Amino acid sequence: MAGASNSVYYLLSLWSRLVTSVPYLKGDTPSLLDETVPKITEGFITSRINSVQASFADNSPDPDNPLENAESLQDQLESLPYLCRFKYESCSLFIINIMEPLLQAYTARSRLPASGDAAELSVIEGQIAWMVHIIAAILKIRQTVGCSQDSQELFDAELAARVLQLINITDTGVHAQRYQEISKQRLDRAILIFVQNFRRSYVGDQAMHASKLYARLSELLGLTDHLVLLNVIVGKIATNLKCYAECEDVIDHTLSLFLELASGYMTGKLILKLESTKFIIANHSRENFPFLEEYRCVRSRTNFYYILGCLVFMEDGPVKFRSFMEPLLQVAVNLEASADAAFRTDVVKYAFTGLMRDLRGIAMATNSRRTYGLLFDWLYPSRMPLLLRAISLLTDEPEVTTPLLKFMSEFVLNKAQRLTFDSSSPNGILLFREISKLIVAYGSRILLLPNGTNIYRSKYKGIWISLTVLSRALCGNYVNFGVFELYGDRALADALDISLKMTLSIPLSDILTLKKLSKAYYGYMEVLFNNHITINSVLNLDTSTFVHIVTSLESGLKGLDTGISTQCASAIDSLAAFYFNNITAGDNPPSPAALNLARHIGELPSLFPQILKSLFEIIIFEDAGNQWSLSRPILSLIMISEQMFSDLRSQVLASQPLDQQQRLSQCFDKLMTDVTRSLEPKNRDRFTQNLTTFRHDFRAK
């Protein structure tokens, strides 16, 4: 079957290329395409209809069935639209002649008792699903070969009308009892794909004005404009969300369509006017949308509330926001009233994790200072004790802590400068204090737990999300961190202390192996070294631990991930620059942090030379895509000690063939041309230019 599918793809692709080249043919020589292409098109469509009879007889999932396999379906239908539009009038008539009897049969079956022939109904649904996919593929492209634009709109309207008519049938009568059936789910997925393609061409921000299409749709179905059509679409979205409680695939596809509509400036404003949209916003409870209760659809909750948040925030008004949040407030109040022992029950855990996923979706939708402020005021200070209580009681329950920490990771992210408070507001500091409480409560407990059989799930995942939370808060630019030390507040020091302990509890081999953990770890280290090196969190460690951390940065430099390599280079640059500015070239008495760093380097003087050697090896021998970033720590390290650079130069030259050493020595001489003993931006840029030339000349044969 797979081989046949592939051959069909290549054959259709060949014919579509022939069709699309027709406008470029010269001369009046008649071609056989006019009579051949319609036969090929009709033959393919007929074969798809006939293929249903056998494959749908048992109505069971089949990964090889194109209607179950999006990639296979895409392959089969990619070239078909060009063939259909080549002789669009005859092709659309052929499709309509197939669709009409199927729609009539499907409508008739809706009125019959559910005890009828289920296999026959599954076949009808499968055949209609194929036709809907074919129509969706046709409407996805715009091609004017063969007929005028106006004619195309009329034929598009004729085909679209059949599917829009189908939408009114699928959820009536006996069909409303078949949401568990595979064939019914396939049909509704096909309808969603059709709506997405049709919307992009004829509805919304990027859609073309199509008067002919809407005039014909008005005649056929009474759909006069965008708004009336959107009402049908949103009605279908609401029905799917209400009825498909256990089919995650249909729920996710429905939410994807809903997000497209809500994200568009024009369509977002339009659907806000619809009663069906207002109903969803006003009644987003699990009673109305049972999928919110289903564990298998738990991830869909975040997307659902992200979409609702986007719609709610389109209109100003704290009153509307508070009304929207009322169901979530009731959940929070009930959780707050629960005894500590009850937090271990599945009912309470599921209610709490659901609340965290819902709030994360709403937080994702806040893209301005105004909208973020609404959520912040709702959450702080009233709801924050609930979060601290949950993470303290259920540290060993990753299915609870992960959604909580992911919500906080989103909530503290200062995207689009949404976390901007008034100059007289303490909210930034207050928010960080709450973050610190959560991180300390989680970290101090997770470190005491034994390693489970799945250590990533039980420990590492929570740790890397915690590091992400802290990193985003530390570089969010909404907290003056000097305030904490000035007033003796331990919030910052405690958060940094416990986060370092969490990182040190993980073997370096695991950090380098696990991608998400690696990304969070090195992102945190970059922020720590760049912004908070003067706080004794890192430099106050014992030398062996300090060396372990710096060595991990060197390991990150050598990795394949350019982003992580850049973060490591930035952290090393900050460390070396701090040493140069405060110890090598410092005029004032060194600070306690500088003294600690000097002590570490004194106990292991080979640390900086080894890192400098690694950086030069990467620059010279590898094709790194971040040479600019790598050049920064190289200069800082060279500035610390000319002897260190001289020794490295001798090592590199000694490793090269004798007949090349004189030329390569001249390359090293040019590297420091016009470079002064400072880390000023102009001097750094000059060194970077020299390093680029050095690398090119060094590698030349």
N, C-alpha and C positions, 0 to 999 in steps of 0.2 A: 504493500500500500504506500509506504514511504517513497519507494522508487517511482511509482506511478505519479505521486504527488509532485515530485521533483521534476519529472519530465513534462508534466502539464505546465508547471511554472515557466520552464524555459521556452516551451512552445508558445504560450501566451505572450511572453516577453518579446519573442521574435516578431509575432504579428503586431504587437502594439508599436514596436519600432517602425515597422513598415507603414503603419497607419499615420503615425506622427510625422513621418517624412513626406507625406503626400503634398503639403503646401509648397515644398521646395522642388518638386519635380517640374521639369521644363518640357514644353511640347504638348501636343494634343493626343499623343498615343494613348489609347484606352488601356486601363489596367483591369485586372481581374479582381481587385480588392472589393469593388462595389458589390459583387455577388458572393465572393468567398467569405469576407469578414462576418456578415450576418449569420452565415451557416455555422461558422466556428463559434460565434457568440452563443447562438441558440443551442448548439450541441453541448457546450460546456454547462450552460444553465440547466439544461435537461438532465445532464449526467449528475449534477449536484442534487437535484430533486430525487432522482432514482436511487441515489446512494443512501438515502435516508431509510428506505424500507427495511433493509437488512440491519443497519447499525443501530436503529432505534427500537427494534422489536422488544428488547428487554429493558429499555429505559434505565440503564445503569451507567455510571461514570465510565468513560473510555478515554484515556489520555491520548490515544492515537486519532481520535475523532477530531477533525478540524474545528468543529464547533466547541470543543473543549480546549483546543490548543491554539492560543492566540497567534503564535508565530507561524504555524502551519496555515492558518486562515489568512494571515497577512500575505504569505507567499502566493497563495492561490488567487487572491483577489487584487493583487497589486497592479497587474496589467489590464485586467478586465475592463475598467472604466473607459480606457482609451478606445477599446474595440466597441463598446456599447455606444459611445458618443459619436463614433464615426458614421453610423446610420442610426441616429438617435430615435427618430420617429418610429421606424419599424421595430427597433429593439425595445423601446418603451411599451409599444403595443403588445409585443410578445410577452414581456414581463407582466403587464396588466392582465393579459389573458390567462396567465398561470395563477396570479394572485387572487383574482376575483372568486373563482370556485373554492380556493382554499379558505378565503375569508368567510364565504357563505357557509362552508362546512363548519368552520370554527365557531361562527356565530350560532349556528344551529345546535352545536354540541353544548354551548353554554346553557341552553334551556333544558337539556336532558338531565336525568338523574345521574348522580356521581357513580352509580353502579354500572354505567355503560362500559363499552369496550375501551379500557384504558390504553391498551397497546396501540389501537387505531388512533386515538387522540394524540398519543405521543408522536406518532408518525406525522400527523398533520402539523403539530407544533414544530417538529424538526424541519419539515419542508418550508413552513412559513419563516422559520429562523434563517434558513439559507437565503430565501428571497429578500428578507430584511437586510441581511449582511450585504447582499449584492447591490441593493438600492443604496445602502449607506456608502458603499465603495464608490458608486457612480457619483453621488452628491459630494464626495470628498474633493473631487478635482473639478477644475473649470477649463473646458476646452471648447473652442469654437469651430473646429474643423467639421465641415459637413452641414452645419445649419447656423442660423443667426442667433444672436444673444437672446432676443425675445422668444424665439422658438424654444431655445434651451430652457428658459425659465418656465415656459408652459409645460414642457415635458417633465421638468423637475417637479413641478407642482402636481402633475398627475401621479407620479410615482410616490412622492411624499405623502399625498393625500391617503394613499392606501395604508401606509404605515401609521399615520396619525389616526386614521379610522380604527386601526387595529388596537391602538392604545385604549380606546374606549371599550373594547371587548375583553381584553385580557384579564380584567379584574372584576368581571361580572359573572353571575350565575355559578355554574359548577367550577369555572376557572378560578374563582376566588377561594376554592378549597384545595388547590393543587400546588401551593407554594413549596411543598416538600419534593415535588417531582422534578427530576433532572431535566426533562424536556421543557418544562415550564420555565425553569431557571435559565436554560440556554436561550429561550425565546426572549425573555426579558433582558438578558445581556445584549442580545442583538438589537433590541429596541433602543437601549441606552447608547450603543455605538452609533446607531442611526441619528439619534437626537444630537449627539455631540457633533457629528459631521454636518448635519443640517444647520445647526445653530451657528457654526463657524462661517457658513456660506451666506446665511440669510437672516440671522438674528444677532443683534448686539453691536459692540463697539467696532469690530473690524468687518462686519458684514456689509455687503453692497446693498444699495437700495434696489429692490426688485418689485416694481409695481405690477408687472405681469404675473409674477408668481402669486402675490397676495390676492390679486383680483381673481385668479383661478381658484385659489384655496377658499376664498369667500364664496364663490359659486358652488364649490363641491361640499365644503364642510362648515361654512360660516365663520372661518378664521380670517378676520379682516386685516389684522396688523400684528406687530411684534407682541403687544401686551396680551392679546387674546391667545396667541400661540404659546407665550410663556406661561400662561395660566394652565394650559394643558400639560406642559412639561413639568411645572412645579407640582401639579396635582399628581402626576405619575411618580415623581420623586417622593412625595409624602406617602403615597400608597406603598411603594417599595419599602420605605423605612418603617412603616407600620407593620407590614405583613411578612417581610423576610427576616424573622427573628433569628434564624439559625443558619442562614446562608451568607457567610462572611464575604464571599466573592461578589455577590449581587449588591450587598450593602456597600462595600468599598467602591464598586463601580458607580453606584448611585451617588455616593458622596463626592466622587470625582467630578461628576457632571454638575452637582449642586455647587461645588467650589468654583467651577468655571463660570457659572452664572453669577455667583456672589462676588467674584473677583473683578469682573468687568465693571467699568465705571457706569456705563449706560445700563447694562443688564442688571447690575446690582441695585441701581435706583428703581428700575422698573419692577423687579420682583418684590421689592419692599411694599409696593402698592397692592399686591395680590393678597386676597383673603387666605389662600392656602399658606403663603409665607407667614402671614401674621399668626395663623394658627400654630405653626411649628414653633415660632418664637415664644408664643404665650403658653404653650403646652408641651414643653420639652421634658416630659417626665417618662419614667419607664412604663407607666400605665399606657401611655399613648404610643411609645416607641419601644416595644419589647426587646429589641436588639441591645438596648442599654443594659439589660439584665443578663444577657448571654455572655458567658466567659469567653467563648470563641471569638466574639466580636469586640472584645474589650479594647483593642487598639483603635477601633473605629470611633470610640467615644471622643478621643482627642480631636480627630478630624471634624466630627459632627459639631463640637462646641467651638472649634476654630471658625467654622463657616458661620455659625450663629453669631459669634462674636463680631466677625466682619460686618454682618448685616446690622447688628444692634449699634455698632460704633459709627455707622454711616450717618446716623442722626444724633444731634446733640441732645443731651438731657440726662442728668443723674437720676431723675424719676423713672424714666424708662429702663435704665440700667438696673436700678434696684428692683424693679418689678420683674425683670428678666432673671435676676439672681435669686429670687425668692425660693424656688425649689431647691437650689443648692444650699441656701441658708438653712432651710429646714433639715437637710441632711446633716449639715455641720452641727446644728444645735442638738440633734438627736445623738450624734457621736459624742459631743461634749458631755452629755448627760449619762453616757454609758460608764459603768464601773470598769476599773482597770482589768479585772478578770475577763470582762466581756470582749475586750479587744483581741483576745485569742480566738474568738469564735469566727467561723467562716462568714457569717452574716455581717458582722461589724467590719472585718477585714475587707470584704468585697465592697461594702459601702464606702469605706475610707479610700481604698485605691481608686474606685470609680470617681470619687470627688476630686482626687488629685489629677486624674487624667482629664476630667472636665475643666478644671481650673487651668491646667497647662494649655489646653486648646484656647481658652479665653485669653490667657496671657500672650499666646502667640499672635492673637488678633490685635493687641494693643500696639499701635505703631506711632503714637504721638504722646506728647506730655499729658494732654487732656485725658485720653482714654486710659493711659497707664495710671493716672491719678485716681480714676474711678475705681479700678481694681485694687490699687494700693490701699485706699481708704476703706474698702470693703474688708480687706484682709487684715490690716494692721490698725490697732493692736488686738482686736477682738479674737481673731481666728488663729493667731500664731501659737498660743499655748497648746492648741489641739495638735498642731504639727510636731511640736517638741515632745508632747506626751506620746504620740504614736511612735516616733522614731526611738524614743527611750524604751518603750515597752516592747517593741517589735523589731529590735535591731537584727535579730536572727531570722527574720522573715523577709527574704529579698523580694518576694512578690508584693510586699507593702513598701519597703524602703526605696525600691527602684523608682516607682511612680512618684513618690514624694520628692526624692532628690532630683528627678528629671523636671518636675514642676519648678522647684527652686532654681534649677539651672536656667530655665527659661525666664523665670521671674526676675532674676538679678542681671540678665543680659541687657546692656544699654544699647540696643539697636535703635537706629534713627534718632538717637539722643532723647529717647522717651523718658529716661530717668533724669530729668532736670527739675530740681526743686528750687524754690525761692531762696534768695541769699540768706534770709532769716530762718529758713526751715532746717530743723535737725533731722529730717526724714532719712537722708542718706546715711548718717551715722547710726540712727536707730535701726535701719534695715540691716546694716552690716552687723550690728550687735545680735540681731536675731539669726543671721546666717552663722555667726560664730557659735551661738548656743547649739544650733542644729548640728554643725560639723563636729563640735567637741563631744556632744552627746552621742553621736553616731560613732565617731572614731574611737573614743575611749572604751566603748563597749565592743565594737567589732574586733578590736585587737585582742580582746580576751577570749573570743570564741575559738574553739578548735577548728582546724581546717577540715572541711567536709570532703566528700568524694568528688564533688564538683566545685572546686575552690573558686573558679571564675564566677560562677553564679552566686555562691554564698558570700564571697568576700571581694574579689577583685572588681566586679562590676560596680558595686556600691562605692568602692574606694575611688575608681576613676571618675565616677559622676561627681563625687564630693570634691575631687581636685578641680573638675571643670567648674563647679559652683564657685569655689574659692577664687579660681583664676579670673573668672568673669567679674566677680565683685572687686577684686584687687585692681583690675585695669579698667573698670567702668567709668572712672573719672567723676564719681558722684560722692566720694568720701574723702575728707581731709584726714589722712591716717595719722598725722602728727598729733591730733587731738587726743588720741588714746594714751600715748606715752605721757603727754603733758599733764593729763588729769589722772594718771594712775589707773586707767581702765585696761584690763587684761584681755579685752575681746580680741584684738589683733594678735597679740603675742600667743594667746592660747590656741587660736585658730591655726597659726603658722606652726606652732609646736606639734599639735596633734596631726596636722597634715603631713609634716615631715616624718613623724613616727609611722604613719600609714604607708608612706612610700618606702621607708626603710624595711618594712615588714615583707616586702615583695622581692624575691630574687631578681637580679638584673636580667637573667635569662628569660624569665617570664615577661618582664617589661618589654624586652626587645622582640619577643615572639608574638605577643597579643597586640593587634593593631590599635584597637580603641584605647587600651590601657597605655600603650606607648605614646599615642597622640596626646592624651590627657596629662601624662607624667611630664613630658617634655614641654608642653604648653605651660604647665604650672611652674616648671623650673625656669623657663624664660621670664615669666612675670616676676618670680621671686628674685632672680639675680638682677633683673633690670630695674625694678622699682623698690625692692625692700632689702637690698643687701646690707644696708647700714643697720637694720634691725638684726640683732645678734642671732637670729634663728638658725642661719646656716653656718655663719662664721663662729658661732659659740659652741658648735659641736666638737667632739674629740677629733683628733687628726685623722684617725682611720676612717671614721664615718664621713668626714668632710672629703677625704680623698675618694671614697667610694662614690659619692655624689658627682664629683668632678670627673671621675673616670667614666661614669655613666654618660656624661655629656660627650666625652670623647668617643664612646661607642656609638652614640647617636649620630655623630658626625660621619662615621664610616658606613652608616646604613644606606639603604637604597631609597628611602623616602626623602625627597628633596625638602619638603616642608619641615620635617623633623630636623634634618641637617641644618637648615636655616635657623631654627629655634635654638639649637645647641650652639651654633656659631654666635648668635646674639648673646646668649647667657655667658659664654666664655669671654666674649668681648667685654661685657659689663664687669666681670670678675677681674680681668687683666687691667682694664682701664681704672678700676678702683684701686688696684695695687699700685699702678703707675702714679696716679694723681695723689694718693695719700701716703705712699711709702717711698717710691723711687724719687718722685719730684716734689713731694709734699714739704711745705715750709713750716707749717704749724705742727705742734705736737700731735702725734697720731692718736686717733680715737680708739676706744676699746675694740671696735670692730676691726680697725686696721691692724692693731696689735695682734689680734687673734689670727688674722690672715697671715701676717708675717711669721707667726709661730708655726702655723701649718706648713708654710712653704719652707721654713727653716728645717723642719723635721723631715720633709721629703722634697729636697731641692730639684729632683728630676721631674717633678710633676709638670711644670710649665714647659721645659724643653721637649718632653714627650708629646705634649699636645701640639706644640709648634711643628714638630717633625711630622705628625699625622696630617696637619693642615697642608703642609708643603707637598706631601705625597699625594694628597687628593688633588691639589691644584695642578701638579706636574703630570701625574700619571693617569688621572681619571677625567672623563668628560662631564664634570659636574655642571648642572644647569643653574647653580646659584653662586657663581664665582664672586660676584659683588659682595654677597653676604659673608663668604669665607674670607675675603680680603680684610674685613674689619678686625677680627681677632688676631690675624697675623701681625698687623701693624702694632696693635696694643702689646702683644707679647714681645715683639722686637724692641719696642720702646723700654720695656722693663730691664732688659740686659743686652747690651751689644755683644758681650761675650757669648751669650746663649745663641745669638744669631750667627756669630763667627764659627762656633763649634758645629752648628747645623750645616753651615755652608761647607765646612771641611768634610763632614760625613757624606753629604750628597755627592760632592765632587769625587771623593774616594771610591764611591760605588759605581762611577761611570768609567767607560773605556779611556785609556790613557790618551789616545789621539783626540778625544773630545774635551778633555778637561780644561784646556786653555780657553776654548770658545765658551764653555759653560761658565768658567770663572768670570769672563767678561759680562755674561748675562747677569750674574749676581752683582757685579759692580754697577750696572745700569739700574738695578732694582731700586736702589736708594738715591738715585739722582734727584736733586732738588727736594728731597724729603727731610724736613726738620724734625727736631726732637719734641714733638707735641702731638696731641690728638685732636687738634682743631679740624673742623669739617673740610676746609680747603686742603689741608695736609693729607687727610684721609683719602680724599678724591684723587689727589696726585699720586699717592701710593697705589691706589686701585688701578689707575691707568698704567703705571709702571709694571704692576704685577701681570696685567693682561699681556703687555709686550714681552715681559720675561717668560711667561708660559709659552707664547708663540715661538720665541727665539730658542728656548730651551728644547722644545720638541722638534724643531727643524733638523733635518738630517744633513 
